[in-house]
Amino acid sequence: VRTMQLVKPGAFLIAEDHSGWEAVTRPTASGGIGFNATWFNDFYHHLIGDTQRSPNLLASAGYGGDWGLDMSFFGGLLQATSPSKVVSPETHDECGNSESHGKRSARTILVAVNKSDPAELDAALRCWAEARCRTVAGLTFLSAGIPMFFMGECVGAATPYQHDNWLAHREDLWGLRHGSGANLFRFYNAILSLRRRFPALRETNLEVLHTHNDNRVIAFKRWGTNSEALALASLNNSPFACGYTIANDHLPDAQWREVFNSDATEYGGHGTGNCGATLPSRWGRFSAVIPANGFVVFERL
């Protein structure tokens, strides 16, 4: 467990703990260590998978095939997120830091297309990589956990991070922001703004409504006292352009307006989505267009 050595009264303590030991966040009065939150490493490893743990999503999708992904397993991890768990699409330990537990480690944008050398990331490949990166970032920021992302991720940094000689391997993050990483930077700004604007996305309530391994789809609901959101995400290599239907008895009869599309052209996507439309859920069913390697978010009206 790593943490700050000097703590001010009222500080929020986060443990960089890799064990998953529940006593880390148990109050000291109950025999625990007393941290407010801890890293949720299973979420990261099975979402990104660059340490070759299985099942994973992004690393498997990065090979480019159309085989099924274990969305159901990840759905259980997403359901388990909470304000006592820090979730991230990348950490300083596993973004190229030499060898991680004997396994290959790389920046997320390279994992997304199964590459290890930044020189291989040409414009065409980067389009696929960024789309998948937007999706895993969305699953992180829309979860019920505390989102965290590593420096350079918001502009698609690809050079492996080295903890012992970082200065020799640093990238021009400012240059990336205004160059090849500009679209991804706009996406990060937008998804963070979405989280701030909609209270439901900052609440503790989350319910996974649908997973389909062969279709590579997951759908879930977030809600609070006066706000409710619905997210549909896919790592499928083709869009569900004619609509994708989810069925769950916990879907109310309601109207939903699309408020976010990760495939918007301003983020470098293809613009496949629902054009901000208002769509109904009826009799426990909801249908919407889901872009390839992307996600859409709806607000309940």
C-alpha positions as CSV (number, residue, x, y, z in Angstrom):
1,V,0.0,0.0,0.0
2,R,1.4,3.4,-1.0
3,T,0.0,6.7,0.3
4,M,1.0,10.1,1.5
5,Q,3.1,10.3,4.7
6,L,1.8,13.6,5.8
7,V,-1.9,13.9,6.1
8,K,-3.9,17.0,7.0
9,P,-7.1,16.8,9.0
10,G,-10.1,16.1,6.7
11,A,-7.9,14.7,3.9
12,F,-9.2,12.1,1.5
13,L,-6.9,9.1,1.6
14,I,-6.4,6.8,-1.4
15,A,-4.4,3.6,-1.1
16,E,-2.4,2.4,-4.1
17,D,-3.2,-1.2,-3.1
18,H,-3.1,-4.1,-5.5
19,S,-4.4,-6.8,-3.1
20,G,-8.1,-6.1,-3.2
21,W,-8.1,-6.6,0.6
22,E,-11.4,-5.2,1.9
23,A,-9.8,-4.1,5.2
24,V,-8.0,-1.4,3.4
25,T,-11.1,0.8,3.3
26,R,-12.7,-0.5,6.5
27,P,-12.8,2.1,9.3
28,T,-10.1,1.8,11.9
29,A,-12.8,1.6,14.6
30,S,-13.9,-1.7,12.9
31,G,-10.3,-3.1,12.7
32,G,-9.5,-1.8,9.2
33,I,-6.8,0.5,7.9
34,G,-9.1,3.4,7.3
35,F,-8.5,4.6,3.8
36,N,-11.3,6.4,2.0
37,A,-10.7,4.6,-1.3
38,T,-8.4,2.1,-3.0
39,W,-7.3,1.2,-6.5
40,F,-9.7,-1.2,-8.3
41,N,-7.0,-3.2,-10.2
42,D,-9.3,-5.9,-11.4
43,F,-11.3,-3.2,-13.3
44,Y,-8.2,-2.0,-15.0
45,H,-6.6,-5.3,-15.8
46,H,-9.8,-6.8,-17.4
47,L,-10.7,-3.6,-19.2
48,I,-7.3,-2.9,-20.7
49,G,-5.5,-6.2,-20.3
50,D,-2.0,-5.2,-21.3
51,T,-0.6,-7.5,-18.7
52,Q,-2.2,-10.4,-20.5
53,R,-4.6,-11.2,-17.8
54,S,-7.8,-12.9,-18.9
55,P,-10.5,-12.2,-19.7
56,N,-9.8,-8.7,-21.0
57,L,-11.4,-6.4,-23.5
58,L,-9.1,-3.9,-25.1
59,A,-6.1,-6.1,-25.6
60,S,-8.3,-8.8,-27.2
61,A,-10.0,-6.2,-29.4
62,G,-6.6,-4.9,-30.4
63,Y,-5.8,-8.0,-32.4
64,G,-8.5,-6.9,-34.9
65,G,-10.7,-9.9,-35.1
66,D,-14.4,-10.2,-34.6
67,W,-14.5,-12.9,-31.9
68,G,-16.6,-12.5,-28.8
69,L,-15.3,-10.5,-25.8
70,D,-16.3,-11.3,-22.2
71,M,-18.5,-8.3,-21.6
72,S,-20.5,-10.2,-19.0
73,F,-17.4,-10.7,-16.8
74,F,-16.5,-7.0,-17.1
75,G,-20.1,-6.1,-16.4
76,G,-19.7,-7.6,-13.0
77,L,-16.7,-5.4,-12.3
78,L,-18.5,-2.3,-13.6
79,Q,-21.4,-3.2,-11.3
80,A,-18.9,-3.4,-8.4
81,T,-17.5,0.2,-8.9
82,S,-18.2,2.6,-6.1
83,P,-16.8,5.9,-4.6
84,S,-14.4,3.8,-2.5
85,K,-12.7,2.4,-5.6
86,V,-10.4,4.3,-8.0
87,V,-10.8,3.2,-11.6
88,S,-8.5,4.0,-14.5
89,P,-7.8,3.1,-18.2
90,E,-4.0,3.4,-17.5
91,T,-1.6,3.6,-14.5
92,H,2.0,4.5,-14.1
93,D,2.9,0.9,-13.3
94,E,1.7,-0.6,-16.6
95,C,2.2,1.9,-19.4
96,G,5.5,0.7,-20.7
97,N,7.4,0.6,-17.4
98,S,10.0,-2.0,-18.7
99,E,8.5,-5.3,-17.7
100,S,5.4,-5.6,-15.5
101,H,5.4,-8.9,-13.6
102,G,7.2,-10.5,-16.6
103,K,4.5,-9.4,-19.1
104,R,4.6,-6.8,-21.9
105,S,3.4,-3.4,-20.9
106,A,2.5,-0.5,-23.2
107,R,0.6,2.8,-23.4
108,T,-3.2,2.3,-23.9
109,I,-3.2,3.6,-27.5
110,L,-0.8,0.9,-28.5
111,V,-2.6,-1.9,-26.7
112,A,-5.7,-0.8,-28.6
113,V,-4.2,-2.0,-31.9
114,N,-1.8,-4.7,-30.5
115,K,1.4,-2.7,-31.2
116,S,4.5,-2.1,-29.1
117,D,6.3,0.5,-31.2
118,P,4.9,4.1,-31.5
119,A,6.4,4.3,-35.0
120,E,3.8,1.8,-36.2
121,L,0.9,4.1,-35.2
122,D,0.1,5.6,-38.6
123,A,-2.9,7.7,-39.3
124,A,-5.2,4.9,-40.3
125,L,-4.3,2.7,-37.4
126,R,-4.5,5.6,-35.0
127,C,-8.2,6.1,-36.0
128,W,-9.0,2.6,-34.8
129,A,-6.8,3.0,-31.7
130,E,-8.4,6.3,-30.6
131,A,-11.9,4.9,-31.1
132,R,-11.2,2.0,-28.7
133,C,-9.4,4.3,-26.3
134,R,-12.4,6.6,-26.2
135,T,-14.6,3.6,-25.4
136,V,-12.5,2.3,-22.5
137,A,-12.2,5.8,-21.1
138,G,-15.9,6.2,-21.3
139,L,-16.5,3.0,-19.4
140,T,-14.2,4.4,-16.8
141,F,-15.6,7.9,-16.5
142,L,-19.2,6.7,-16.6
143,S,-18.6,4.1,-13.8
144,A,-19.5,4.7,-10.2
145,G,-15.9,4.8,-9.2
146,I,-13.4,7.6,-8.8
147,P,-11.9,8.1,-12.3
148,M,-8.2,8.5,-12.8
149,F,-6.1,8.8,-16.0
150,F,-2.4,9.0,-16.5
151,M,-0.5,11.9,-17.9
152,G,-0.5,12.0,-21.7
153,E,-3.4,9.6,-22.1
154,C,-5.7,12.5,-23.0
155,V,-3.6,13.2,-26.1
156,G,-2.7,9.7,-27.1
157,A,0.9,9.5,-25.8
158,A,2.5,6.4,-27.2
159,T,6.1,6.4,-26.0
160,P,6.5,3.9,-23.1
161,Y,6.7,5.6,-19.7
162,Q,9.9,4.7,-17.8
163,H,9.8,5.4,-14.1
164,D,13.6,5.5,-13.7
165,N,14.5,7.7,-16.7
166,W,11.3,9.5,-17.6
167,L,13.0,12.7,-18.8
168,A,14.8,10.8,-21.5
169,H,11.5,9.4,-22.8
170,R,9.1,12.2,-22.3
171,E,6.8,13.3,-25.1
172,D,5.8,16.8,-26.2
173,L,2.3,16.7,-24.6
174,W,1.6,20.3,-25.7
175,G,2.5,19.5,-29.3
176,L,0.3,16.3,-29.2
177,R,-2.6,18.4,-27.9
178,H,-2.4,20.7,-30.9
179,G,-1.4,18.0,-33.4
180,S,-2.2,14.3,-33.7
181,G,-3.8,14.1,-30.2
182,A,-6.1,17.1,-30.7
183,N,-9.3,15.0,-31.3
184,L,-8.6,12.8,-28.3
185,F,-8.1,15.9,-26.2
186,R,-11.4,17.3,-27.2
187,F,-13.0,14.0,-26.3
188,Y,-11.5,14.0,-22.8
189,N,-12.7,17.6,-22.3
190,A,-16.2,16.6,-23.4
191,I,-16.6,13.5,-21.3
192,L,-15.3,15.2,-18.2
193,S,-17.7,18.1,-18.8
194,L,-20.5,15.5,-19.3
195,R,-19.7,14.0,-15.9
196,R,-19.8,17.4,-14.3
197,R,-23.1,18.5,-15.9
198,F,-25.1,15.4,-15.1
199,P,-25.5,14.5,-11.4
200,A,-26.5,10.9,-12.2
201,L,-22.9,10.3,-13.5
202,R,-21.5,11.3,-10.1
203,E,-23.9,9.2,-8.0
204,T,-23.3,5.8,-6.4
205,N,-26.1,4.1,-8.3
206,L,-25.2,1.9,-11.3
207,E,-27.0,-1.1,-12.8
208,V,-25.7,-3.2,-15.7
209,L,-28.8,-3.8,-17.8
210,H,-27.4,-5.8,-20.7
211,T,-24.2,-7.6,-21.8
212,H,-23.7,-9.6,-25.0
213,N,-20.3,-11.3,-25.5
214,D,-20.6,-12.0,-29.2
215,N,-21.9,-8.5,-30.0
216,R,-19.3,-7.0,-27.7
217,V,-22.0,-4.7,-26.1
218,I,-22.6,-3.6,-22.6
219,A,-25.4,-1.2,-21.4
220,F,-25.9,0.3,-18.0
221,K,-28.0,2.8,-16.1
222,R,-26.8,5.6,-13.7
223,W,-29.2,7.5,-11.5
224,G,-29.6,9.9,-8.7
225,T,-32.5,11.8,-7.0
226,N,-33.4,13.9,-10.0
227,S,-31.3,12.6,-12.8
228,E,-31.0,9.4,-14.8
229,A,-28.6,8.4,-17.6
230,L,-28.4,5.4,-19.9
231,A,-25.2,4.3,-21.6
232,L,-24.7,1.8,-24.4
233,A,-21.1,0.9,-25.4
234,S,-19.6,-1.5,-28.0
235,L,-16.2,-2.8,-28.9
236,N,-17.6,-4.3,-32.1
237,N,-15.7,-3.4,-35.3
238,S,-18.9,-2.5,-37.1
239,P,-21.6,-0.2,-36.0
240,F,-25.2,-1.2,-35.1
241,A,-26.4,1.4,-37.6
242,C,-30.0,0.1,-37.8
243,G,-30.3,0.1,-34.0
244,Y,-29.4,-2.2,-31.2
245,T,-32.2,-3.4,-28.8
246,I,-31.7,-4.1,-25.1
247,A,-34.3,-5.7,-23.0
248,N,-34.5,-5.4,-19.2
249,D,-37.5,-5.2,-16.8
250,H,-35.8,-2.4,-15.0
251,L,-36.1,-0.1,-18.0
252,P,-38.9,2.3,-17.3
253,D,-41.4,3.6,-19.8
254,A,-39.6,6.9,-20.6
255,Q,-38.1,9.3,-23.1
256,W,-34.3,9.4,-23.5
257,R,-32.4,12.2,-25.3
258,E,-28.9,11.4,-26.6
259,V,-26.4,13.8,-24.9
260,F,-23.1,12.2,-25.9
261,N,-21.6,10.2,-28.8
262,S,-18.0,9.1,-28.6
263,D,-18.0,8.7,-32.4
264,A,-18.7,12.4,-33.1
265,T,-16.6,13.8,-35.9
266,E,-15.1,16.5,-33.6
267,Y,-13.4,13.6,-31.7
268,G,-12.1,12.0,-34.9
269,G,-15.0,9.6,-35.2
270,H,-17.3,8.8,-38.2
271,G,-20.4,10.5,-36.8
272,T,-22.4,7.3,-36.4
273,G,-25.1,7.8,-33.8
274,N,-28.5,9.1,-33.0
275,C,-28.0,12.8,-33.9
276,G,-29.2,13.9,-30.5
277,A,-32.6,12.3,-31.0
278,T,-35.1,11.5,-28.2
279,L,-35.9,7.8,-28.2
280,P,-38.5,5.9,-26.1
281,S,-38.1,2.9,-23.8
282,R,-41.3,0.8,-23.7
283,W,-42.2,-2.4,-22.0
284,G,-38.6,-2.9,-20.8
285,R,-37.1,-2.4,-24.3
286,F,-34.9,0.3,-25.7
287,S,-33.3,0.6,-29.2
288,A,-30.6,3.0,-30.4
289,V,-27.7,3.2,-32.8
290,I,-24.3,2.3,-31.3
291,P,-21.2,3.2,-33.3
292,A,-18.3,0.8,-33.9
293,N,-15.9,0.9,-31.0
294,G,-17.9,3.6,-29.4
295,F,-20.6,4.5,-26.9
296,V,-23.6,6.8,-26.6
297,V,-25.2,8.3,-23.5
298,F,-28.8,9.3,-23.0
299,E,-30.5,11.5,-20.5
300,R,-33.9,10.6,-19.2
301,L,-36.4,13.5,-19.8
